[in-house]
Structures are given as structure tokens and as C-alpha cells.
Amino acid sequence: MRLVAAFPRPVDVAVAAARSCYATQLVSPEQVAGEHLRGEALERARAKRDALAQALYLAGHHTTFQHAHFLFALEGVSRQFVWSFLHAHPFANSEQVSQRYVPVAPEAVYQPPSLPQPAQDCYAATVGRLHAAYRDLVSILAPVAEAELLKRFPTWRRHPERLARQTQRKAQEVARSVLPLATLTSLYHTVSCLTLFRYRRLCQQVDVPEETRTVVEAMVAEALAWDPQLGQLFQDPMPLEDTLEYQLFTEFCQASPQQARFRQEFDRLLAGRTSRLISRGQDNEKAVAGAVRAVLGLPAAELSDGEAIELVLNPARNRLLGEELNLTTLSKLTRALYHAHYTFAKKLSHAADSQDQRHRMTPAARPLLWSAVDEEPDVVVPTLIRYAGEPALSRFWQAVERAWDGAREVLRRGGSREQALYLLPNALAVRFVESADLLNLVHKHRMRLCYNAQEEIWQACWEEAEQIAQQEPYIGRWLLPPCTVRKLAGKTPICPEGERFCGVPVWRLERKDYRRLI
């Protein structure tokens, strides 16, 4: 844990911002700190600052604490922790080492510090087997990946280095499905002072209370070294036993496990899909069209619903949709899209959901793995592994079985649920419910309907767009990939991916004709 950069004087700035609301001119942080004073006057000024800071905090006037930010460099944290805590909320920004493109070293594994001695050998042995399976799958899948790449890019035969690099990356991307959730990662992570307060208060949660508290306490220590005045504001962590999730897990899930019945019920709801539309606004098209007319001050007789929706969703009319920056939240007209809402039931692998949750404005209710996982292996099999057939499938399932065997043995030898979950693979199936307003769904689909997107997220977005189009054709026709949006908006090059171009001119296709590339 290392504090890379921080906003100067967080407490002084928060108090200055609050006092400025009631002053004839802005109050400076230097004034708040009493830098122009000496002796008793200085002491009184700082006592006044500290009292007002605590009053702001306790009264819930927390926007004043959002001005100051901290940039942390985190190394040696587990992907399970990042998924469960750091990326499970919208108030942070991260750039993380990619498992898709960076080979994973065998030693890059989180070791729970409190793991009982009898369970340590089993934990290490399971991790070793999963890493061996990862390396085997990379070797098995490489020829299959190369053949598929050459179908799309036959000229790559003349560029062996590029072909080898892309083949290796594709094989790694798929083989990572058997890596344990304990796999280490590194990332830059930026949060506001307010978010750090929240981290401290709720750092003990199902599913990773031990690791989360360790990391958060290290972040807090760095922040206090930067500004000791923050010490008066941090609350003690809420005990794990006092959290609602823990209480309900103990009351319902631990006492009477129902995981198998839940999985069957949820999968019946999906009906074979990755993502199923289960709820939407009562009349999304009329809501959007009415909002457009309200912005323009036009009656319905002058602008029909279909025309209004096209004005805001057709990139040929609304050129902001083709901009590299996501400018839609700054446009009065495009903000009309906020008023359409959708809810989906989804099933992704843990690895894919780790990518999906980076879309912070499409929030989801994700499972407590302590209650969702039982002794039955439950995974999403990557498309390339299914396509490759034997021996890839056998090696994949062998690794999955060993992961669950290892987790069971860790529990039997005195390990906790938190420690056992680290051994489960990236392919672990995650079932959840996700919602989005149309403004943010358009942006997400623009990013993830690209053939270069992670395969499961691409599939989910394609299914979502098709289902919306069936119910709301005026809206659904404009849920498009980046290349099609850019073409309609008159942007060049049409594909923004450069040398990562997927090889398919998708902008010439109807969405119903898209086919996921292996």
C-alpha cells in the first residue's frame, strides 16, 4: 500500500468549503487553519475548525469531504477482494493489471495470514494444481486460437510476431478461467475523503472481512500520515456480526442452505440467456419522448414520439454519441435518456463480472458468495474451451473439481469460508440482478457490443439490446456497437480500435446478424 498523491489539507478544505456557503466571499483553507494568527488566537481558530469538521461529519453534510481525493497504489491484493469490495460501489476509480493480456505467475497468489496450519498445505497444493491447469490450457488453446485468428486475418501469416502475440493473449484470456480467486493483482485506486470514511466504517463484510480490513487500515494509515487532522473523523469499523448481511446469512442461509434450489429457479428465469430483461419502465418510449419535448418546449403535435427519440438516440442527429469522451451527461437533450429504466437478471463468470462491475452507473445486487456457493461445482464454461473440445474440456473440468475439493478440504481442516472461497476459480458462476437507465445503458452497449469485449459481457449486451428492441423498437434500434455509432456520426476511422480491429465490418450488419467471434 502506497499513497501516490493526495489533495492537500483535506480537513481545512472541507471546513473552508462549508464556511464559504455562508460568507460573502470564499474562505480559504489557510484562513481556516489560522495561518495568519499566533498564540491563543491560533488555538481558538483550530479548535473552531475541528469542532465544525466534526459537526459537518455528524450532521451528514458530507459533500464538503468529497473535494479531497487520495490516489493509492495497491499491490498484492486478491481479485476476490477487488470484486467484493473495491469495485462493488460507484465512488472510486481504478486501473488494474489485466489477466487477459498479462501472464500470471505461479507465486502471484494471496495467502490468508490467519489460515490454520493444518489447512495451509491443502491451500498451497490446490493453488499449485490450478496454476498447472492454467499453463496447460494456454498450451492446448493456443493452436485453436491461432486458427480462429487466421480465419479473420489471413494476412497475419506474414506477420508471425503479431500473430504469436495475439494468439498468446487469447489463450491466456480463456485459460485464466481456472485461476483461483486468490490470484494477486495490482492497481491504482482513487477515492474521495468521504469514500475513505465509508471504507473504514464498513470494511468488515461478508465475503472478505479479514483482507478488506487489512487493506483499508493500511489506506487509513497512509491518509492519517498525510493529514493527522482526519483522525478525529474516522469511525471505528462496524463489527462483522452487526452487518445485516452477516445476520441474515446466519439466520437464513447457514441454518438452511438452499443454494441448489436458488440456482435452478434463477436459471429457469434466464431461460438459456446470459441476461434476461425482467422489468422496465411502464412506458419508456413515451417517457423519453416527453422529456425531449420538455427540453425543446414542443407539443406532441409538433414532435411525435418516434421523431423525438430519433433526435436524441440516432448518432446521425445527436453527434455527441460519436464523441470519444462520454459527453452525454452534460447535454440537456441527451439527459432525457435518464427517464427510461431497465432491470436484468444475469449470469456471468466471476472474471466476466469483474469487468462488468466497472460500469459503475449500471448498478447490481451481487451475491454473498458465503451463501451462494455450496459443494457443487458451478461455473461458466468459456466459449473457446467448448469449441476446442477434448482435451481442453477435460483439463478445465479437472481443474474445477480440484478447486472445489480444495475448498472443502480447507473448511474441513479449520479454515473459514473466506479462506475457502479464495480457491474457487475465475469461472465461478455469479448470478445477480442489474439495473440501468437508458443514458448509461447506451454508453455500456457502445463499449461492450464491440467484438473485442470480453465474450460473456458481449453476449449479455447483445441479448439485452435484442430484448429491448422487441419491446421498444424506437429505442432498441439505437443500441449499437462503437463502430456503427461512429459511422452514423460521421467519425473516422470507423473502428476506433486501431490495430485491435476485430476484422469484421460490423457497421454493415444488422444487430440480429451479429455473431460472437471465438
C-alpha positions in Angstrom: 0.0 0.0 0.0 1.4 3.4 -1.0 -0.1 6.8 -1.2 0.9 8.1 -4.6 -0.8 11.5 -4.5 -3.3 13.3 -2.3 -5.2 16.5 -2.2 -3.6 19.0 0.3 -5.2 19.7 3.7 -8.4 17.6 3.4 -9.9 18.9 6.7 -9.0 22.5 6.1 -10.6 22.3 2.6 -13.8 20.7 3.9 -14.3 23.4 6.5 -13.4 26.2 4.1 -16.0 24.9 1.7 -18.6 24.8 4.4 -17.9 28.2 5.7 -17.9 29.7 2.2 -21.6 28.8 1.9 -22.4 31.5 4.4 -19.7 34.0 3.6 -19.7 37.0 1.2 -16.5 35.6 -0.4 -14.7 32.3 -0.5 -13.0 31.3 2.7 -9.5 29.9 2.1 -8.0 26.7 3.7 -5.3 29.0 5.1 -7.8 31.1 6.9 -9.5 28.0 8.3 -6.1 26.8 9.7 -5.4 30.2 11.2 -2.1 30.6 9.4 -2.4 34.4 9.9 -2.7 34.1 13.7 -0.5 33.3 16.6 -0.8 32.1 20.2 -4.2 31.7 21.7 -5.9 33.1 18.6 -4.4 30.3 16.6 -5.5 27.7 19.1 -9.1 29.1 19.1 -9.2 29.1 15.2 -8.0 25.4 15.1 -10.4 24.4 17.8 -13.2 26.1 15.8 -12.1 24.2 12.7 -12.1 20.9 14.4 -15.5 21.4 16.0 -17.0 22.4 12.7 -15.4 19.5 10.9 -17.0 17.1 13.4 -20.3 18.9 13.2 -20.3 18.6 9.4 -19.5 14.9 9.6 -22.1 14.1 12.2 -24.8 16.1 10.6 -24.3 14.3 7.2 -23.1 17.4 5.3 -20.6 15.1 3.5 -20.2 16.9 0.2 -17.6 19.0 1.8 -15.4 15.9 2.2 -15.7 15.0 -1.4 -13.3 17.7 -2.6 -10.2 15.9 -1.3 -9.0 12.8 -3.0 -6.4 10.1 -2.4 -4.6 8.1 -5.1 -3.3 4.7 -3.7 -1.1 2.1 -5.4 -2.2 -1.3 -4.2 -0.1 -4.4 -4.8 -0.5 -8.0 -3.7 -4.3 -7.9 -3.1 -6.6 -10.6 -4.3 -9.0 -10.4 -7.1 -11.7 -11.7 -4.8 -11.2 -8.6 -2.6 -11.3 -6.2 -5.5 -14.5 -7.8 -6.8 -16.2 -8.0 -3.4 -15.2 -4.5 -2.0 -13.2 -2.1 -4.1 -15.3 -2.3 -7.3 -18.6 -3.1 -5.6 -19.7 0.6 -5.5 -19.6 3.6 -7.8 -17.5 6.1 -5.9 -14.0 5.1 -6.9 -11.7 4.9 -10.0 -9.2 2.1 -10.7 -6.8 0.9 -13.4 -5.9 -2.7 -12.8 -3.4 -5.2 -14.2 -5.2 -7.3 -16.9 -5.4 -11.0 -16.5 -6.4 -11.1 -20.2 -3.2 -9.8 -21.5 -0.6 -10.3 -18.8 0.7 -13.9 -17.9 0.0 -14.9 -14.3 3.0 -16.1 -12.3 2.5 -19.2 -10.1 3.6 -17.3 -7.0 1.1 -14.4 -7.5 -1.4 -15.8 -5.0 -2.9 -14.3 -1.8 -2.1 -16.3 1.3 -4.6 -15.6 4.1 -2.5 -14.7 7.1 -4.8 -16.4 9.6 -5.1 -19.7 7.6 -4.8 -22.5 10.2 -1.6 -24.6 9.9 -3.5 -27.8 9.0 -5.1 -26.1 6.0 -2.0 -24.4 4.6 -0.6 -27.4 2.7 -4.0 -28.1 1.2 -4.4 -24.5 0.2 -0.9 -24.4 -1.4 -1.4 -27.7 -3.2 -4.8 -26.6 -4.7 -3.3 -23.3 -5.9 -0.4 -25.2 -7.5 -2.8 -27.6 -9.3 -4.9 -24.7 -10.7 -1.8 -22.8 -12.0 -0.7 -26.0 -13.6 -4.1 -26.3 -15.3 -3.8 -22.6 -16.4 -0.4 -23.3 -18.1 -1.8 -26.5 -19.7 -4.8 -24.7 -21.1 -2.7 -21.9 -22.5 -0.7 -24.6 -24.5 -3.8 -26.5 -25.5 -5.8 -23.5 -26.6 -3.0 -21.7 -28.5 -3.4 -23.6 -31.7 -7.1 -23.3 -31.7 -6.9 -19.5 -31.0 -4.3 -19.2 -33.8 -6.5 -21.0 -36.3 -9.5 -18.7 -35.5 -7.4 -15.6 -35.7 -6.1 -16.6 -39.2 -9.7 -17.1 -40.4 -10.3 -13.4 -39.7 -6.8 -12.1 -40.5 -5.3 -14.4 -43.2 -2.6 -11.8 -43.9 -1.2 -12.3 -40.4 0.7 -15.3 -41.6 3.1 -12.7 -43.0 3.5 -11.2 -39.5 4.4 -14.1 -37.3 5.3 -12.0 -34.3 2.0 -10.2 -34.2 0.2 -13.5 -34.7 2.1 -15.1 -31.9 1.4 -12.2 -29.5 -2.4 -12.1 -30.2 -2.6 -15.9 -30.0 -0.9 -16.0 -26.6 -3.2 -13.2 -25.3 -6.3 -15.0 -26.5 -5.2 -18.3 -25.0 -4.4 -16.6 -21.7 -7.7 -14.7 -21.6 -9.6 -18.0 -21.7 -7.2 -20.1 -19.7 -7.5 -17.7 -16.8 -10.9 -19.2 -16.1 -9.3 -21.8 -13.9 -7.1 -19.5 -11.9 -8.1 -19.1 -8.3 -9.9 -16.0 -6.9 -6.8 -15.7 -4.7 -4.8 -14.6 -7.7 -3.0 -11.3 -6.9 -3.5 -8.1 -8.7 -2.1 -4.5 -8.6 -4.0 -1.4 -9.3 -4.1 2.4 -8.9 -7.2 3.3 -6.9 -8.5 6.8 -6.3 -11.2 7.7 -3.7 -12.5 10.8 -2.1 -12.0 11.5 1.6 -15.7 10.7 2.1 -15.4 7.3 0.4 -12.4 6.5 2.6 -14.5 7.3 5.7 -17.1 4.8 4.4 -14.4 2.2 3.7 -13.2 2.4 7.3 -16.7 2.1 8.8 -17.8 -0.9 6.7 -14.6 -2.7 6.0 -15.7 -5.9 7.7 -18.2 -7.5 5.4 -19.1 -10.9 4.1 -17.2 -12.2 1.9 -13.7 -11.0 2.6 -13.6 -9.3 6.1 -10.0 -10.2 7.0 -8.3 -9.0 3.8 -10.6 -6.0 3.5 -9.9 -4.7 6.9 -6.2 -5.2 6.5 -6.1 -3.2 3.2 -8.4 -0.4 4.4 -6.5 0.1 7.7 -3.3 0.5 5.5 -5.1 3.1 3.4 -6.3 4.9 6.5 -2.8 4.9 8.0 -1.5 6.5 4.8 -4.2 9.1 4.9 -3.5 9.9 8.5 0.2 10.3 7.9 -0.8 12.8 5.2 -3.2 14.8 7.4 -3.4 13.8 11.1 -6.5 16.0 11.5 -8.5 13.3 9.8 -8.1 11.1 12.9 -10.9 13.0 14.6 -13.4 11.9 11.9 -12.7 8.2 11.2 -15.2 5.9 12.9 -14.3 2.5 14.2 -15.2 -0.4 11.9 -18.6 -1.8 12.3 -18.2 -5.4 13.7 -18.9 -8.1 11.1 -21.6 -9.6 13.3 -23.5 -6.3 13.3 -23.8 -6.1 9.5 -27.2 -7.0 8.0 -25.7 -9.4 5.5 -23.9 -11.5 8.2 -27.1 -11.6 10.4 -29.3 -12.7 7.5 -26.7 -15.2 6.4 -26.7 -16.7 9.9 -30.4 -16.6 10.2 -31.4 -18.0 6.8 -28.5 -19.3 4.7 -26.3 -21.0 7.1 -29.1 -22.6 9.0 -31.0 -24.0 6.0 -28.9 -24.0 2.8 -31.0 -23.5 -0.4 -28.2 -22.9 -3.0 -29.2 -25.6 -5.4 -32.9 -24.6 -5.4 -32.0 -20.9 -5.9 -29.7 -21.8 -8.9 -32.4 -23.9 -10.5 -35.0 -21.1 -10.0 -32.7 -18.4 -11.3 -31.6 -20.4 -14.3 -35.2 -21.1 -15.2 -35.8 -17.4 -15.2 -32.9 -16.9 -17.6 -34.3 -19.5 -20.0 -30.9 -20.1 -21.5 -29.8 -16.5 -21.7 -26.9 -14.7 -20.2 -29.0 -11.7 -19.4 -32.8 -11.5 -19.4 -34.9 -8.3 -19.2 -37.2 -8.8 -16.2 -38.5 -5.3 -15.7 -38.7 -2.0 -17.4 -40.3 1.4 -17.1 -44.0 1.4 -17.6 -43.7 3.4 -20.8 -40.1 4.1 -21.5 -40.6 5.4 -25.1 -43.2 7.9 -24.0 -41.1 9.0 -21.0 -38.0 9.7 -23.2 -40.1 11.4 -25.9 -41.9 13.5 -23.4 -38.6 14.6 -21.8 -37.2 15.6 -25.2 -40.3 17.7 -25.9 -39.9 19.3 -22.5 -36.3 20.3 -23.3 -37.4 21.8 -26.6 -40.7 23.3 -25.5 -42.6 21.5 -28.2 -46.1 19.9 -28.0 -46.7 16.3 -29.1 -48.5 17.5 -32.2 -45.2 19.1 -33.4 -42.9 16.2 -32.5 -44.0 12.6 -32.4 -42.6 10.1 -30.0 -40.6 8.3 -32.7 -39.2 11.6 -34.1 -38.2 12.8 -30.5 -36.4 9.5 -29.7 -34.6 9.6 -33.0 -33.4 13.1 -32.3 -31.7 12.0 -29.1 -30.6 8.4 -30.0 -29.6 8.5 -33.7 -25.9 9.3 -33.8 -26.5 11.0 -37.2 -28.7 13.6 -35.4 -27.1 13.6 -31.9 -23.4 13.7 -32.8 -22.4 13.7 -29.2 -22.9 10.0 -29.2 -20.0 9.6 -31.6 -17.6 11.6 -29.4 -14.6 9.9 -27.8 -15.5 11.5 -24.5 -18.7 10.4 -22.9 -20.4 13.8 -23.1 -24.0 12.7 -22.8 -24.5 13.7 -19.1 -23.6 17.3 -20.0 -26.2 17.6 -22.8 -29.7 18.8 -21.8 -31.3 16.8 -24.6 -29.4 13.6 -24.0 -30.2 13.6 -20.3 -33.7 12.8 -21.5 -32.5 9.2 -21.6 -32.3 9.1 -17.8 -36.1 8.5 -17.7 -36.1 5.1 -19.3 -35.2 2.2 -16.9 -34.4 -1.5 -17.3 -33.6 -4.4 -14.9 -31.9 -7.6 -16.0 -31.3 -11.0 -14.4 -27.8 -12.0 -15.3 -25.3 -14.9 -15.0 -21.6 -14.3 -15.6 -18.4 -15.9 -14.6 -16.6 -14.2 -11.7 -13.9 -13.0 -14.1 -16.5 -11.5 -16.5 -18.5 -9.9 -13.7 -15.2 -8.3 -12.5 -15.2 -6.5 -15.9 -19.0 -5.8 -15.9 -19.0 -4.1 -12.5 -16.5 -1.5 -13.9 -19.6 0.0 -15.5 -20.4 1.8 -12.2 -23.6 3.5 -13.5 -25.3 0.2 -14.1 -25.5 -1.0 -10.5 -26.2 -4.5 -9.5 -27.2 -6.6 -6.4 -24.4 -9.1 -6.4 -24.5 -12.3 -4.3 -22.9 -13.1 -0.9 -20.6 -15.9 -2.0 -20.7 -17.3 1.5 -24.4 -18.2 0.9 -24.4 -18.6 -2.9 -21.7 -21.3 -3.1 -22.1 -24.9 -2.0 -20.2 -28.1 -2.6 -21.5 -28.5 -6.1 -19.2 -27.0 -8.8 -21.0 -24.2 -10.5 -19.1 -22.5 -13.4 -19.5 -20.7 -16.7 -17.5 -22.6 -19.4 -15.7 -20.3 -21.8 -16.7 -20.5 -25.5 -13.3 -21.3 -26.8 -12.9 -24.2 -24.4 -16.3 -25.6 -25.5 -15.3 -25.1 -29.1 -11.9 -26.7 -28.6 -13.4 -29.9 -27.2 -11.1 -32.5 -25.8 -8.6 -32.3 -24.2 -9.4 -28.7 -23.2 -12.8 -29.5 -21.7 -11.3 -32.4 -19.7 -8.5 -30.2 -18.3 -10.9 -27.4 -17.5 -13.3 -29.7 -15.6 -10.5 -31.4 -13.8 -9.3 -28.0 -12.5 -12.8 -27.1 -11.5 -13.2 -30.3 -9.5 -9.9 -29.8 -7.8 -10.8 -26.2 -6.8 -14.0 -27.4 -5.1 -12.2 -30.3 -3.5 -9.5 -28.0 -2.2 -12.1 -25.5 -0.8 -14.0 -28.4 1.0 -10.7 -29.6 2.5 -9.7 -26.2 3.8 -13.0 -26.0 5.6 -12.6 -29.5 7.0 -9.2 -28.5 8.3 -10.4 -25.5 10.2 -10.3 -22.8 7.6 -13.0 -20.1 7.2 -15.5 -19.6 4.4 -13.5 -16.5 3.4 -10.3 -18.6 3.1 -12.0 -21.5 1.2 -13.6 -19.1 -1.4 -10.1 -17.9 -2.5 -9.6 -21.4 -4.0 -12.6 -21.3 -6.3 -11.8 -20.5 -10.0 -12.5 -17.4 -12.1 -15.1 -19.4 -13.9 -17.3 -19.4 -10.8 -20.9 -18.5 -11.9 -22.2 -15.3 -10.4 -26.0 -14.7 -10.6 -27.2 -11.2 -9.9 -29.8 -8.5 -10.8 -28.6 -5.3 -12.6 -30.4 -2.1 -13.5 -29.6 0.8 -15.8 -31.2 4.0 -17.0 -31.1 4.3 -20.8 -28.4 7.0 -20.8 -25.8 4.7 -19.2 -27.0 1.6 -20.9 -26.4 3.3 -24.3 -22.8 4.0 -23.2 -22.3 0.5 -21.9 -23.6 -1.1 -25.0 -21.5 1.2 -27.2 -18.4 -0.1 -25.3 -19.3 -3.8 -24.9 -21.0 -4.6 -28.2 -17.5 -4.4 -29.7 -16.2 -7.8 -30.7 -13.1 -7.1 -28.7 -15.1 -7.0 -25.5 -15.0 -9.9 -23.0 -17.1 -12.7 -24.5 -19.7 -13.0 -21.8 -20.3 -9.3 -21.4 -20.7 -9.0 -25.2 -23.3 -11.8 -25.2 -25.2 -10.2 -22.3 -25.3 -6.8 -24.0 -26.4 -8.3 -27.3 -29.2 -10.2 -25.6 -30.3 -7.0 -23.8 -30.3 -4.9 -26.9 -32.4 -7.5 -28.8 -34.9 -7.9 -26.0 -35.3 -4.1 -25.6 -35.8 -3.8 -29.4 -38.6 -6.4 -29.3 -40.5 -4.4 -26.6 -39.4 -0.8 -27.6 -38.4 -0.7 -31.3 -37.9 3.1 -31.4 -35.3 2.8 -28.6 -33.9 -0.6 -29.3 -32.7 0.1 -32.8 -30.2 2.6 -31.5 -28.4 0.3 -29.1 -25.3 -0.1 -31.2 -21.5 -1.0 -31.1 -18.9 1.7 -31.3 -18.1 1.3 -35.0 -21.7 1.7 -36.1 -22.2 4.7 -33.8 -19.1 6.3 -35.2 -20.1 5.6 -38.8 -23.6 7.2 -38.3 -22.0 10.2 -36.5 -19.6 10.7 -39.4 -16.5 9.9 -37.4 -13.3 8.4 -38.9 -11.8 6.0 -38.6 -15.0 4.0 -38.2 -13.3 1.4 -35.9 -11.6 3.2 -33.0 -9.5 0.2 -32.0 -6.7 0.7 -34.4 -4.5 -2.4 -34.8 -7.0 -4.2 -32.5 -9.7 -4.1 -35.2 -11.7 -7.3 -34.9 -11.5 -8.0 -38.6 -15.3 -7.8 -39.2 -17.0 -4.6 -40.6 -19.8 -4.8 -38.1 -21.2 -1.5 -39.1 -22.5 -3.1 -42.3 -24.5 -5.7 -40.3 -27.9 -5.7 -38.7 -27.6 -6.4 -35.0 -29.6 -9.6 -35.3 -26.9 -10.9 -37.6 -24.0 -10.3 -35.2 -22.2 -13.5 -34.3 -19.9 -13.7 -31.4 -16.3 -14.4 -32.5 -14.5 -17.2 -30.7 
